[in-house]
Structures are given as C-alpha cells and as structure tokens.
C-alpha cells in the first residue's frame, strides 16, 4: 500500500482556535492483487479516520480523511505531556493480502507521525482547514485522480463536522499558502473590531435602535 504523505499536520494555532482541521491521505494499491487495510492510531481518543478500513483492488486508490478531535489542551508543538499516552501520536496502517500462491501476507505496519506545526516548503500535505482544501499537490501537479475533479465529498460525523463538499483547488488557485490564510484571519479580526467600535459609538451617541439594527445587518456600514 502506498501513501502519498509521510506526515500528518495539525498546526497547534488552529487547534487552539478550535478551527476544524484534517488531513486527506491517498491510499494506492500498487500490487497485482486486492489489499485489505485497517487504520489504527496510538491515540484513538484524539484522532479520527473516515473510513477506518477497506479494500482496494489492483491499481485502485481511495482518500482517507484523518482529523484531530481531541479535548486535550496541548502545551506546545513538541510537548506531548498532556496526551495519553504522553508521546508523539502516530497513525498505523495494517495490511493484509493473499499472494499469487494463495498465502496470507501481512506486511509491516505503515507508520505516519503527527506534527503540530505547519508544513515546511518541501513537505507534502493535503489539509482541510475550516472546510477549505490546502494542498501541496495542487501546486506541484504531483497528485492524480481527485485533483482532476472540481469537487469532492468528504463526510465527518464528529462533533466538529466538516462540510460534506470541499472544493479541491487546482494549480491555478494561488490562495493555497498558510501565509494567505493567516492574513485573511487577521483581516477578519480587524473587521470584527471595527464593527464593534461602530456599534459602541452608536450606543454612546444615542443612535436610534432601528438605525443600530440596520447598521449591524449591513456589516458595520453607516446607515444614512
């Protein structure tokens, strides 16, 4: 079984802000016979998998959605002392197939470590952050299959559910960087602050309640 990433990323700042985040991992069967797989983790109370098992025929691929659904407060990107067990989380993929001689084969588990910082420039990732896909594969055109479609569906039934449909961005979409995401968040916070200041100013000057209501409805604009 071939996985298209070797690390899972759950940046700590998004976890602390309770922003839904998950990794999309593509499983591909390069063998000439069907392979059964089962996904396990060292931290089952913190990491979710959809689906958690399945079977792939020769040459087939499937996307697995791995999310961080923990209530535990992490102290730092490399501080795992609050986790149970208190060590770096990992996802394990168990495999089983019957070879051409009819013998059961159990390859070694594939282990994928979890990191709580942002991906580096050379890291491979396919993240879903607050319902939007951010992918190194879309930039480099190294991923086939799902990247050829305009839309894909992923379902998460956990308490912090992701939208059922996520827009898979293509190579022409330049809004893939984490720097852009951080800038958007700062802009949204600034706009929220401006709206709050406008509301307070209206209250202090005795603005009519109906005018204040219309001001709120138009997103903080001034109603003349």
URLIN-V213903 format. One line per field, one symbol per residue. phi: phi as a letter, one per 20 degrees, with the letter a starting at -180 (. if undefined). psi: psi as a letter, one per 20 degrees, with the letter a starting at -180 (. if undefined). burial: b if it has 16 or more other ideal C-beta (glycine too) atoms within 10 Angstrom, else e. A space follows every 50 residues. Layout:
phi->???
psi->???
burial->???
This chain:
phi->.ddecdbddcgfffffelegbbdddeeceeeebfceccdcbfcfedddcc fdarbcfgnecbddddddceefeeeagdddfeecffbffbdddecbbdff enefccfgfedcfdcddefefefebbdddlndeccffffeleddmffeee bcdcdceffdfegfddfefdfeeeedefffffffffffffffffffffff ffffemfggffffffffennfeee
psi->ppqiqiqppnphhhghjkppqrpoppppojrjrqpqqpprqimhihpqpo rirapprpiqqqppooqolqipophrhjojhiqoqmrpqqppoqqproai jjpppnrqqppoqpqkaqqrhjqpqnqookjqpophhhgikipadhiiqh qrppppjahnqqqhppooqaiioimiqhggghggghgghghhgghggggh hhghjkqphhghghgghjkjrpo.
burial->beebbeebbbbbebbeeeebbbbbbbbbbebeeebebebebbbeebbbbb eeeeebeeeeebbbbbbbebeeebeeeeebeebeeeeebbbebbbebeee eeeeeeeeebebebbbebbeeeebbbbbbebebbbbbbbeeebeebbeee eeebebeeeeebeeebebbeeeeeebebeebeeeeeeeeeeeeebeebee ebeeeebeeeeeeebeeeebeeee
